[in-house]
Amino acid sequence: MPAHNTEQFVGDAIASALNQTAVPIELIVVEDGSTDGTRAAIESWCRRDARVRLLANDVAQGSSPARNTGMAAARGPFFAFLDSDDEWLPGFLQVQLSAFDECPDASVVTGNAVSVGGPLHGRPLRPVAGGRRRLALLDMIEREDSVNIMSVFRREVFDTIGGFDPAFCQSEDYDFWLRAATAGFVFVQTHEALVRYRRRPDGQSADELKMHAGIIAALTKALGRLEDRPTERAALKRQIARFERQMLALRAKTALRAREFSTAASCFQQLFERDRRPSRAALAVFSRMAPSALWWADRVRRQLRRQQRQALSGDAPTLR
């Protein structure tokens, strides 16, 4: 568990790990240079329960080095990641570990979660119905969210491929899973939503442009490992092109909403050159000829979406 400035959440995260029906051998919390009371909160848990081990960095290094520190110090045959603002429901580890019994050749079992906070509050990341499913490398390329951080995996994965790439500030887990899959490790997906996944405005995944750039970097890096797999290479290239288009769309919308109309028009034109659909052509034309009208249309559309989300949030299931 990497922990940085999560004083208000880290205690609940630790408690959720210790309250598992399948008791973990140890919980390693890597406190990463927090400037609030995160370290003190972790220390209080260390005094209460010997299973909690604190490793501390005086200066923040980032979640990738923090996770690597934890994995290097871990002693068990299985590893699991838990972010310090998320929570496992009591049966999480038991369900994930049972998948290894059902699929003895599996090396990674990835779970499901319910979103907490944000416009997706109360919704699962994936459908909760269905059985366990094996994931091929092609599945992971075509669906970048098919494997998530809420995973349990054999320590042989870390021993074979090493830790997270510290050069990644976004999508570092996606790079890790792609490396594991190309190394031949078997992945299994479970459907039970047994994690409370918190979405915060200051969370890493909140910045869509950076997230997309991280995904592109992970996919581009994977190209070099798949010289003899043309189907997967073709899928990688399609996905890279897809996320590049999405980044252009995001930049265009950001510029439009900031009334930076020349930048918006340039991005919409570049998007049309990569995607020749009529809707893209219309955006390219309107961003040049009537940018103020396009700005107002976007504003109205966003307002309608906010109203729809507010109406839906009243029906969201309770999570406690």
C-alpha positions in Angstrom: 0.0 0.0 0.0 1.6 3.3 -1.1 0.4 6.2 1.0 0.8 9.9 0.3 -1.3 12.6 2.0 -4.3 10.3 2.6 -4.6 10.9 6.3 -8.4 10.9 6.2 -8.6 7.6 4.3 -5.6 5.4 5.2 -7.0 4.1 8.4 -10.1 2.7 6.7 -7.9 1.2 4.0 -5.7 -0.5 6.6 -8.7 -1.8 8.5 -10.2 -3.2 5.4 -7.0 -5.3 4.7 -6.8 -6.6 8.3 -10.5 -7.5 8.3 -10.3 -10.0 5.5 -11.9 -13.4 5.9 -8.7 -14.8 4.4 -6.2 -13.3 6.8 -3.2 -11.7 5.1 0.3 -12.6 6.3 1.4 -9.0 6.4 0.4 -5.5 5.3 3.3 -3.4 4.1 2.5 0.3 4.0 5.0 2.5 2.2 4.5 6.1 3.5 5.8 8.3 0.6 6.8 11.6 2.0 3.4 12.8 3.2 3.1 16.4 4.6 -0.1 15.7 6.6 -0.8 13.2 9.3 -0.6 10.0 7.1 2.5 8.6 8.8 1.1 9.1 12.3 -2.1 7.4 11.3 -0.1 4.4 10.0 2.1 4.3 13.1 -1.0 4.0 15.3 -2.0 0.9 13.4 1.5 -0.6 13.7 1.2 -0.3 17.4 -2.2 -2.0 17.4 -1.5 -4.9 15.0 1.8 -6.5 14.4 0.8 -7.5 10.8 1.2 -3.9 9.7 4.7 -2.9 8.6 5.6 0.7 7.9 8.3 1.6 5.4 8.8 5.4 5.1 10.3 7.8 2.6 11.2 11.2 3.9 10.8 12.6 0.3 7.9 11.6 -2.0 9.1 9.3 -4.8 5.8 8.4 -6.4 3.6 5.4 -6.3 5.7 3.2 -8.6 8.9 3.3 -6.5 6.7 3.0 -3.4 5.1 -0.2 -4.7 8.5 -1.5 -5.7 9.7 -0.9 -2.2 6.8 -2.9 -0.8 7.2 -5.8 -3.1 10.9 -6.1 -2.5 10.2 -6.3 1.3 7.3 -8.7 1.0 7.7 -12.2 2.3 4.5 -14.0 1.1 3.9 -16.2 -2.0 1.1 -13.9 -3.2 1.1 -10.1 -3.5 -1.9 -7.7 -3.6 -2.1 -4.0 -4.2 -4.4 -1.7 -2.2 -4.3 2.0 -2.6 -4.5 4.0 0.6 -7.8 5.7 -0.3 -9.5 2.5 -1.4 -11.1 -0.3 0.7 -11.4 -4.1 0.3 -14.7 -5.6 1.3 -14.1 -8.5 3.8 -14.3 -11.3 1.2 -12.0 -9.8 -1.4 -8.9 -11.9 -0.8 -10.8 -15.1 -0.2 -12.5 -14.7 -3.6 -9.3 -13.8 -5.4 -7.3 -16.6 -3.9 -10.0 -19.1 -4.7 -9.6 -18.3 -8.3 -6.0 -19.7 -8.1 -7.4 -23.0 -6.8 -9.9 -23.0 -9.7 -7.3 -22.1 -12.3 -4.0 -23.5 -11.0 -2.0 -22.1 -14.0 -3.1 -18.5 -13.2 -0.5 -16.0 -12.1 -2.6 -12.9 -11.8 -6.3 -12.6 -10.7 -7.8 -9.2 -11.2 -10.9 -8.0 -9.4 -13.9 -5.7 -9.7 -14.8 -2.6 -7.7 -17.6 -0.1 -7.0 -16.8 3.5 -7.6 -17.0 5.9 -4.7 -17.4 9.6 -5.5 -17.6 11.3 -8.8 -20.1 10.9 -11.6 -19.8 7.1 -11.5 -20.6 6.8 -7.8 -22.2 3.5 -6.9 -21.4 1.9 -10.2 -19.2 -1.2 -10.7 -16.1 -0.9 -12.9 -17.3 -4.0 -14.8 -20.6 -5.9 -14.9 -20.9 -8.0 -11.7 -22.7 -11.0 -13.4 -20.9 -13.8 -15.0 -18.2 -16.4 -14.3 -14.4 -16.1 -14.1 -12.8 -15.4 -17.3 -9.3 -16.0 -18.7 -7.7 -12.9 -20.3 -5.4 -13.2 -23.3 -2.8 -10.5 -24.1 -5.1 -9.4 -27.0 -7.9 -8.8 -24.5 -5.6 -6.6 -22.4 -4.5 -4.6 -25.4 -8.0 -4.0 -26.7 -9.5 -3.2 -23.3 -6.9 -1.2 -21.3 -9.1 -1.5 -18.2 -9.5 -5.3 -18.3 -6.9 -5.6 -15.6 -6.8 -3.1 -12.7 -4.8 -2.3 -9.6 -7.2 -4.4 -7.5 -5.3 -7.6 -8.4 -3.7 -10.5 -6.5 -0.7 -12.2 -8.2 2.1 -14.7 -7.5 5.4 -13.3 -6.4 7.0 -15.1 -9.4 5.6 -12.3 -11.5 7.7 -9.7 -9.6 10.7 -12.0 -9.5 10.5 -12.5 -13.3 9.7 -9.1 -14.7 10.8 -6.8 -11.9 8.8 -3.9 -10.4 6.9 -1.0 -11.8 8.7 1.3 -14.3 9.5 4.5 -12.2 9.5 6.5 -15.4 5.7 6.1 -15.5 3.6 8.6 -13.5 0.4 7.4 -15.1 -0.8 3.9 -16.2 2.2 2.3 -14.5 0.1 -0.7 -13.6 -1.0 -1.1 -17.2 2.7 -1.3 -18.2 3.3 -3.8 -15.4 0.4 -6.1 -16.5 1.4 -5.9 -20.2 4.9 -6.9 -19.3 3.6 -9.8 -17.3 1.3 -11.0 -20.1 4.0 -10.8 -22.8 6.3 -12.8 -20.4 3.7 -15.6 -20.6 1.9 -15.2 -17.2 -1.8 -16.2 -17.2 -4.5 -13.7 -16.2 -8.0 -14.4 -14.8 -10.7 -11.9 -14.2 -13.3 -12.2 -11.4 -16.6 -10.3 -11.5 -17.6 -9.8 -7.8 -17.3 -6.1 -6.9 -15.4 -6.4 -3.6 -13.4 -3.2 -3.6 -14.5 0.4 -2.9 -12.6 2.4 -5.5 -12.4 6.0 -4.5 -12.5 8.7 -7.3 -11.1 12.0 -6.0 -10.6 15.2 -8.0 -7.0 15.2 -7.0 -6.5 11.5 -7.9 -4.1 10.5 -10.6 -6.8 9.1 -12.8 -8.7 12.5 -12.7 -6.3 14.0 -15.3 -7.5 12.5 -18.6 -4.8 13.9 -20.8 -2.1 12.5 -18.6 -3.9 9.2 -18.3 -4.2 8.9 -22.0 -0.5 9.8 -22.5 0.4 7.1 -20.0 -1.7 4.5 -21.8 0.0 5.4 -25.1 3.4 5.2 -23.5 2.6 1.7 -22.2 1.3 0.5 -25.5 4.2 1.9 -27.4 6.7 0.3 -25.0 4.9 -3.1 -25.6 5.4 -2.8 -29.3 9.1 -3.6 -28.9 8.3 -6.9 -27.1 6.0 -8.3 -29.8 8.1 -8.4 -32.9 6.9 -12.0 -33.7 3.2 -11.5 -32.9 1.6 -9.6 -35.8 -2.0 -9.8 -34.5 -1.1 -8.2 -31.1 1.2 -5.6 -32.8 -1.7 -4.6 -35.1 -4.0 -4.3 -32.1 -1.4 -2.2 -30.3 -1.1 0.2 -33.3 -4.9 0.6 -33.5 -5.1 1.4 -29.8 -2.3 3.9 -30.0 -4.1 5.6 -32.9 -7.4 5.5 -30.9 -5.9 7.2 -27.8 -4.1 9.8 -29.9 -7.4 10.7 -31.4 -9.0 10.9 -27.9 -6.1 13.2 -26.8 -6.8 15.5 -29.7 -10.5 15.6 -28.8 -9.7 16.3 -25.2 -7.3 19.1 -26.1 -9.8 20.6 -28.5 -12.6 20.6 -25.9 -10.3 22.0 -23.2 -9.3 24.8 -25.6 -12.9 25.5 -26.6 -14.1 25.7 -23.0 -11.2 28.1 -22.3 -12.3 30.2 -25.3 -9.0 29.6 -26.9 -10.7 29.2 -30.3 -7.7 29.1 -32.6 -6.2 26.2 -30.6 -9.5 24.4 -30.6 -9.9 24.8 -34.3 -6.4 23.5 -35.0 -7.1 20.4 -32.8 -10.5 19.7 -34.3 -8.9 19.9 -37.8 -6.2 17.5 -36.9 -8.8 15.2 -35.4 -10.8 15.3 -38.7 -7.6 14.4 -40.6 -7.3 11.3 -38.6 -11.0 10.5 -38.4 -13.0 11.4 -41.5 -16.5 10.9 -40.0 -19.1 13.6 -40.8 -19.3 14.6 -37.1 -15.6 15.4 -37.0 -15.9 17.4 -40.2 -18.8 19.5 -38.7 -16.7 20.2 -35.6 -13.7 21.3 -37.7 -15.9 23.6 -39.7 -17.9 25.1 -36.8 -14.7 25.6 -34.7 -13.4 27.8 -37.5 -16.6 29.5 -38.7 -18.7 29.8 -35.5 -16.6 29.1 -32.4 -18.8 31.1 -30.0 -21.9 29.1 -31.1 -19.9 25.9 -30.6 -18.9 27.1 -27.1 -22.5 27.7 -26.2 -23.6 24.3 -27.6 -21.0 22.6 -25.5 -22.0 24.5 -22.4 -25.7 23.5 -22.8 -24.7 19.9 -23.5 -22.6 19.8 -20.3 -25.4 21.3 -18.2 -27.9 18.7 -19.5 -25.4 15.9 -18.6 -25.0 17.3 -15.1 -28.7 17.2 -14.6 -28.9 13.6 -15.9 -26.1 12.6 -13.5 -27.8 14.3 -10.6 -31.1 12.5 -11.4 -29.3 9.1 -11.6 -27.3 9.7 -8.4 -30.5 9.6 -6.3 -30.9 6.0 -7.3 -27.3 4.9 -6.6 -26.9 2.0 -4.2 -25.5 2.6 -0.8 -22.0 1.2 -0.2 -22.0 0.7 3.5 
